[in-house]
């Protein structure tokens, strides 16, 4: 089993900081129900932290597993037809936190992921399925 950490863009960290500042502002200016306001304001921050901490990719038993918050799944590596390196997909299934990742085409679907070690992951996928077409 090989685990690949997700690349995280600076915008994710800026978003985390903005949510944290928003919580401080809400607590500072709220006169009533501070606990309830804190809980409500913390929900987006907690969800974002969960997504940041849970986003990863794993190759295990000829399958590529991906997870990012609520998004989880696996792809049979032998079903992968094509990988495009260094591009960004702006719509569709995207369990990623950064741009400049990998677009993986399998069966009649595609997914966008952004591992830190793209080249290493592509090499591992090719060692399992050498028929994958790689576009750079």
C-alpha positions in Angstrom: 0.0 0.0 0.0 1.3 3.4 -1.0 -0.2 6.6 0.4 0.1 10.0 -1.4 -0.6 13.2 0.4 -2.7 15.8 -1.3 -1.1 19.1 -2.5 -2.8 22.0 -0.8 -2.9 25.5 -2.4 -2.3 28.7 -0.4 -6.0 29.6 -1.0 -7.1 26.7 1.3 -5.0 28.2 4.1 -6.3 31.7 3.4 -9.9 30.3 3.6 -9.1 28.6 6.9 -7.8 31.9 8.3 -10.8 33.9 7.1 -13.2 31.4 8.8 -11.2 31.6 12.0 -11.3 35.5 11.9 -15.0 35.4 11.2 -15.5 33.2 14.3 -13.5 35.7 16.4 -15.6 38.6 15.0 -18.9 36.9 15.7 -17.8 36.1 19.2 -16.6 39.6 19.8 -19.7 41.3 18.6 -22.4 38.9 19.7 -24.1 40.0 22.9 -26.5 37.0 23.3 -26.2 33.3 22.8 -22.4 33.4 22.4 -22.2 29.6 22.7 -24.8 29.0 20.0 -23.2 31.6 17.7 -19.8 30.0 18.2 -21.2 26.5 17.4 -23.0 27.8 14.3 -20.0 29.8 13.1 -17.6 26.9 13.7 -19.4 24.4 11.5 -17.9 25.6 8.2 -14.4 25.8 9.8 -14.7 22.3 11.2 -15.8 20.9 7.8 -13.0 22.7 6.0 -10.4 21.4 8.4 -11.8 17.8 8.0 -11.6 18.1 4.2 -8.0 19.4 4.4 -6.9 16.7 6.8 -8.7 13.8 5.1 -7.7 14.4 1.5 -5.3 11.7 0.3 -4.8 9.1 -2.3 -3.8 5.5 -1.8 -2.8 2.7 -4.2 -3.7 -0.7 -2.8 -4.3 -4.0 -4.4 -4.5 -2.6 -8.0 -6.9 0.1 -7.0 -6.6 3.8 -6.6 -8.4 5.0 -3.5 -9.3 8.6 -3.0 -10.8 10.5 -0.1 -11.6 14.1 0.6 -14.2 14.8 3.2 -17.5 13.3 2.1 -16.0 12.2 -1.3 -14.6 8.7 -1.2 -14.1 6.1 -3.8 -11.8 3.7 -5.6 -10.8 3.1 -9.2 -9.6 -0.2 -10.7 -6.1 0.8 -12.1 -6.6 -1.6 -15.0 -9.6 0.5 -16.1 -7.5 3.7 -16.3 -7.1 4.7 -20.0 -5.3 8.1 -19.8 -3.7 10.5 -17.4 -3.1 14.1 -18.1 -0.4 15.7 -16.0 -0.2 19.3 -14.9 -3.7 20.3 -15.9 -6.7 21.4 -13.8 -10.2 20.2 -14.1 -12.7 22.8 -13.0 -15.9 20.7 -12.9 -16.9 17.2 -12.1 -15.4 14.9 -9.5 -12.5 16.7 -7.9 -11.2 15.4 -4.6 -8.3 17.8 -4.6 -7.2 21.0 -2.9 -4.9 22.5 -5.5 -4.4 23.1 -9.2 -1.8 21.5 -11.5 -2.7 17.9 -10.7 -3.7 14.8 -12.6 -6.8 14.2 -14.7 -7.5 10.5 -14.7 -9.7 9.0 -17.4 -11.2 5.6 -16.7 -14.1 3.8 -18.3 -16.3 6.7 -19.5 -15.5 8.9 -16.5 -12.8 11.2 -15.3 -11.5 12.4 -11.9 -9.2 15.2 -10.9 -6.7 14.6 -8.1 -3.7 16.6 -6.9 -1.0 14.5 -5.1 2.2 16.2 -4.0 4.3 13.5 -5.7 2.6 13.4 -9.1 5.4 11.8 -11.0 5.9 9.1 -8.4 2.2 8.3 -8.5 2.1 8.1 -12.3 5.1 5.8 -12.2 3.4 3.5 -9.7 0.1 3.5 -11.8 2.1 2.7 -14.9 3.9 -0.2 -13.1 0.5 -1.8 -12.5 -1.1 -0.8 -15.9 1.5 -0.1 -18.6 -1.3 0.6 -21.2 -2.1 4.0 -19.6 -1.6 6.8 -22.1 0.2 9.7 -20.4 -0.2 13.3 -21.6 2.0 16.1 -20.3 
